[in-house]
Amino acid sequence: MCSASDRMLLAILAVLVVSTFPRTNAIMFRLAPNTQKCLRDEMQGNQIVAGEYEITNAPGQKIDYVVRDTKGHILAQKEDISKGKFSFTSEVYDTFEICFISHVPPTHRGIEQEVALDVKKGIETKSYEGIGEAAKLKPLEVDLKRLEDLSDAIVQDFALMRKREEEMRDTNESTNSRVLFFSIFSMSCLLGLATWQVLYLRRYFIAKKLI
């Protein structure tokens, strides 16, 4: 059983977590007729990416969207959109690109359309209210669950950053070794060439009886 002071500490901690929990803001931009605009972001391995979009209506015009990874694989796609959602799961660490493409018939005079996009990743995609209702959790328990997931996500991010730092360090060390070997090889070639030139000129001068 937790004492009153422990429960108070947990409540304060939960409030702090809720107040500092990362929130995503919708991105809004204008899309000119018969153009496309692409946005890029990173995604971790085995991470859920969810997005929600809304586009202002323009008679006779339509907008498509497509989400691709760096290898050109299509992760999500839909034509003639106005309002909706999409989601996909990444298998490895990669960068995804979401493009909105405007199509206007030649017989129409196109106008700009506003696109509102909200993209969430990882624990941001979880609905803790629904989890709490399904598991019959109290609000404080839901906040503690959110804190636990957030802590796990931070640990995973630090582990990924450490792994990437090690990979970059290995790459730097390998590059330095190759540069060192290339420098030694270049100096050896220059010394060999200089020695050959001295010997050649010496034989030439002896043959011409200059020395």
BELQUIHU-V829442 format. One record per residue. N is the residue number from 1. RES is the residue in one letter. SS is DSSP state (helix for helix, strand for strand, loop for the rest). Layout:
n=N res=RES ss=SS
n=N res=RES ss=SS
This chain:
n=1 res=M ss=loop
n=2 res=C ss=loop
n=3 res=S ss=loop
n=4 res=A ss=helix
n=5 res=S ss=helix
n=6 res=D ss=helix
n=7 res=R ss=helix
n=8 res=M ss=helix
n=9 res=L ss=helix
n=10 res=L ss=helix
n=11 res=A ss=helix
n=12 res=I ss=helix
n=13 res=L ss=helix
n=14 res=A ss=helix
n=15 res=V ss=helix
n=16 res=L ss=helix
n=17 res=V ss=helix
n=18 res=V ss=helix
n=19 res=S ss=helix
n=20 res=T ss=helix
n=21 res=F ss=loop
n=22 res=P ss=loop
n=23 res=R ss=loop
n=24 res=T ss=loop
n=25 res=N ss=loop
n=26 res=A ss=loop
n=27 res=I ss=strand
n=28 res=M ss=strand
n=29 res=F ss=strand
n=30 res=R ss=strand
n=31 res=L ss=strand
n=32 res=A ss=loop
n=33 res=P ss=loop
n=34 res=N ss=loop
n=35 res=T ss=loop
n=36 res=Q ss=strand
n=37 res=K ss=strand
n=38 res=C ss=strand
n=39 res=L ss=strand
n=40 res=R ss=strand
n=41 res=D ss=strand
n=42 res=E ss=strand
n=43 res=M ss=strand
n=44 res=Q ss=loop
n=45 res=G ss=loop
n=46 res=N ss=loop
n=47 res=Q ss=strand
n=48 res=I ss=strand
n=49 res=V ss=strand
n=50 res=A ss=strand
n=51 res=G ss=strand
n=52 res=E ss=strand
n=53 res=Y ss=strand
n=54 res=E ss=strand
n=55 res=I ss=strand
n=56 res=T ss=loop
n=57 res=N ss=loop
n=58 res=A ss=loop
n=59 res=P ss=loop
n=60 res=G ss=loop
n=61 res=Q ss=strand
n=62 res=K ss=strand
n=63 res=I ss=strand
n=64 res=D ss=strand
n=65 res=Y ss=strand
n=66 res=V ss=strand
n=67 res=V ss=strand
n=68 res=R ss=strand
n=69 res=D ss=loop
n=70 res=T ss=loop
n=71 res=K ss=loop
n=72 res=G ss=loop
n=73 res=H ss=loop
n=74 res=I ss=strand
n=75 res=L ss=strand
n=76 res=A ss=strand
n=77 res=Q ss=strand
n=78 res=K ss=strand
n=79 res=E ss=loop
n=80 res=D ss=loop
n=81 res=I ss=loop
n=82 res=S ss=loop
n=83 res=K ss=strand
n=84 res=G ss=strand
n=85 res=K ss=strand
n=86 res=F ss=strand
n=87 res=S ss=strand
n=88 res=F ss=strand
n=89 res=T ss=strand
n=90 res=S ss=strand
n=91 res=E ss=loop
n=92 res=V ss=loop
n=93 res=Y ss=loop
n=94 res=D ss=strand
n=95 res=T ss=strand
n=96 res=F ss=strand
n=97 res=E ss=strand
n=98 res=I ss=strand
n=99 res=C ss=strand
n=100 res=F ss=strand
n=101 res=I ss=strand
n=102 res=S ss=strand
n=103 res=H ss=strand
n=104 res=V ss=strand
n=105 res=P ss=loop
n=106 res=P ss=loop
n=107 res=T ss=loop
n=108 res=H ss=loop
n=109 res=R ss=loop
n=110 res=G ss=loop
n=111 res=I ss=loop
n=112 res=E ss=loop
n=113 res=Q ss=strand
n=114 res=E ss=strand
n=115 res=V ss=strand
n=116 res=A ss=strand
n=117 res=L ss=strand
n=118 res=D ss=strand
n=119 res=V ss=strand
n=120 res=K ss=strand
n=121 res=K ss=strand
n=122 res=G ss=helix
n=123 res=I ss=helix
n=124 res=E ss=helix
n=125 res=T ss=helix
n=126 res=K ss=loop
n=127 res=S ss=loop
n=128 res=Y ss=helix
n=129 res=E ss=helix
n=130 res=G ss=helix
n=131 res=I ss=helix
n=132 res=G ss=helix
n=133 res=E ss=helix
n=134 res=A ss=helix
n=135 res=A ss=helix
n=136 res=K ss=loop
n=137 res=L ss=loop
n=138 res=K ss=loop
n=139 res=P ss=helix
n=140 res=L ss=helix
n=141 res=E ss=helix
n=142 res=V ss=helix
n=143 res=D ss=helix
n=144 res=L ss=helix
n=145 res=K ss=helix
n=146 res=R ss=helix
n=147 res=L ss=helix
n=148 res=E ss=helix
n=149 res=D ss=helix
n=150 res=L ss=helix
n=151 res=S ss=helix
n=152 res=D ss=helix
n=153 res=A ss=helix
n=154 res=I ss=helix
n=155 res=V ss=helix
n=156 res=Q ss=helix
n=157 res=D ss=helix
n=158 res=F ss=helix
n=159 res=A ss=helix
n=160 res=L ss=helix
n=161 res=M ss=helix
n=162 res=R ss=helix
n=163 res=K ss=helix
n=164 res=R ss=helix
n=165 res=E ss=helix
n=166 res=E ss=helix
n=167 res=E ss=helix
n=168 res=M ss=helix
n=169 res=R ss=helix
n=170 res=D ss=helix
n=171 res=T ss=helix
n=172 res=N ss=helix
n=173 res=E ss=helix
n=174 res=S ss=helix
n=175 res=T ss=helix
n=176 res=N ss=helix
n=177 res=S ss=helix
n=178 res=R ss=helix
n=179 res=V ss=helix
n=180 res=L ss=helix
n=181 res=F ss=helix
n=182 res=F ss=helix
n=183 res=S ss=helix
n=184 res=I ss=helix
n=185 res=F ss=helix
n=186 res=S ss=helix
n=187 res=M ss=helix
n=188 res=S ss=helix
n=189 res=C ss=helix
n=190 res=L ss=helix
n=191 res=L ss=helix
n=192 res=G ss=helix
n=193 res=L ss=helix
n=194 res=A ss=helix
n=195 res=T ss=helix
n=196 res=W ss=helix
n=197 res=Q ss=helix
n=198 res=V ss=helix
n=199 res=L ss=helix
n=200 res=Y ss=helix
n=201 res=L ss=helix
n=202 res=R ss=helix
n=203 res=R ss=helix
n=204 res=Y ss=helix
n=205 res=F ss=helix
n=206 res=I ss=helix
n=207 res=A ss=helix
n=208 res=K ss=loop
n=209 res=K ss=loop
n=210 res=L ss=loop
n=211 res=I ss=loop
